[in-house]
Amino acid sequence: MSVTVVTATLPEREKLLKRAVDSVREQILQPSAHLIGVDYARRGGAAMKNDLAFAAQTKWIALLDDDDYLYPNHLSSLVEAAERDGSDIAYSYDDGARMYRVGFEANALRSSSIVSHNAIVRTALFRELCGFDVIKGYDWHFWVKALNHGAKFTLVQEATWFYDLSNEWKHESRP
């Protein structure tokens, strides 16, 4: 049940990143690594997360945006559910913005981003699908690409992370 957390950030978001890092340190299931990339060149979250995820040496990659934070049971809940169900991707409800409160349904995913950006994905699948496309809505596009590839999704029906959504921030991952 090894997992690597990947977080892309920008230099001016140090305070947000500290909160995210602290939440990883408080996980019941401690990750094998927490890879953090500071995007000095402003290449974007998809490119930065790809670099980090392709460096992972674990079975699972856990995505964590720098402006969000995880509750202590986040990794344990998602990894245990994915392992139990034989899934490729596991995600959970969010607190805060409460945007990801919809049960999994393939047709719904094809039309809207219902799988959260703080999900876990099997590393082998991430690599097989060549990671995120560097486009707006990259996480949603990846989930659809995984679905079309035959990936199995598991939803943990509890809030295990806090979505700190602010209109002041640029959200390149939302379609």
N, C-alpha and C positions, 0 to 999 in steps of 0.2 A: 504494500500500500504506500509506495513512495510517491511523493509529490514535490514539484518545484513550483513556487509562486513566482510569477513574472509581473513586474510593474514598470511601466514607462512613465516618465515624468519630464517636466520642464524645469530649468534652473530656478525660476521665480516661484515655484510651488513647494518649496522646502518644508513649510509648516504643514501643508496637507500631506506630503509624503511621510513626514514623521508620524502622523496619526495612523496612516495606513501601515507603516512598518511596525509600529507598536501593536497594532491589532494582529499582525502575523505572529509576533512574539508571544501573544497570549493564546494561541491556538492549542486546543486539547491534543490534536494530532499535529505534531511539529513537522514542518516541511523539511525535506532533505536540503533544500536551498531556497533562498529568496533572491532572485536575480532582479536587479534594478538598473535601468538604463536611463540616463539623463540625455534628453534629445537636444543637445546644443545646436545641432545643424537644422533643427526644425523640419525633420523629415516626416514627422507625423507618428501617431500612436501605432498604426498598423505596421509600419516598417520597423519601429523600435521593438514592438512586441514580437515580431517575427525573429529578429536577431536574438532576443532573449530566449524565446521558446525553442529555437533550433539548437541552442546551447544546453538545454535541459537533458539530464541523464537519468531521468526517472520515468516511471510508467505514466504518471499524470502530470499535466500542466494546469495550474490554477491561475486564472487571470484575475488581477486586482488593479483597478484604476486608482491612481494616486489620490483622487478626491473622495474615494469611498473607504469604508473600513469594514472589517469582518467581525462578527461575533465569535466568541471562543469556540463554538461548535461548528463553524462553517466547514472547514476542511474535513473534519471527521464525519460530519453528516453527509457531505457530497461524495466523498470517497467510499464510505461504507455502502451508500445507496447504489452507486455505480457498480461496485464490485458485486453486491448482492444480486442486482438485476442484469449483470452482464452488459452494461451500457458503455457507450463510447463517450457520452457527454452527460454531465449532471449539472443541474442548476437548481436554484431555490428562489423563494420569494424575497423581496427586498422590503426594508423599512425605509422611512424617509419619503422619497418621491412616490413610492408604492406603484410604480409603473409595471413591474413584473409580478402580477398577481393573477395570471391566466394559466389554466392548466394546459398541458401539452396537447396539441392537435396539429397534425402535419399541414393541413390546408391553411390553418391560421398562421403557422410559421411562414409559409410561402408568401403571405400577404402582409405580414406585420412582424416586427421584432418582439416575439414573446419569450425568447430565451435570453436570460440576462447576460450582460457583458462580464459578470464576475462568476462565470461558470468554470467547471473543470472539463478538460478534454484529454482523451487518451493521446499521449505523445506520438505514438506511431501513426494515428489517424491524422493529427495535425501535420506531420511531415509528409504523409502520403498525399494529402490535399494541397501541399505546398504553402501552407499557412494562410495568412490573411492576404486578400488582394488589397493593394494600396489605393483604396477608393473611399468615398464617403459612405458610411453605413457598413464598414468593413466587417464588423462582428456579425451583424445580421446576414450579410452575404455569405460569410463562412458557415454559419449554422444551416443555411439553405443548401449550400454546396455539400455539407456533411449529410444532410437529410437525403439529398438526391443520390448520394453515394451509398446509401443504405445504413447510415449510422443510427444507433439506438440511443434515444434520449430518456433520461430519468429526471423527474421533477421531485424535489424534496419540498413538501407542502408546509413549509414554515419559513419565517424570516430569519436568515442566517447572516445577513449583511445589511449595511446602511447605505442607501443611495443618496449621496449628498449632491443633489442636482441644483445648480445655480444658473440662472439665465445670463449671468455675467461671463460665464466660461464658454469657450468654444467646444462644442460636442461633435467631434468629427465621426464618432462611431454610430451615431443615431441616423437612420435613413431619413 
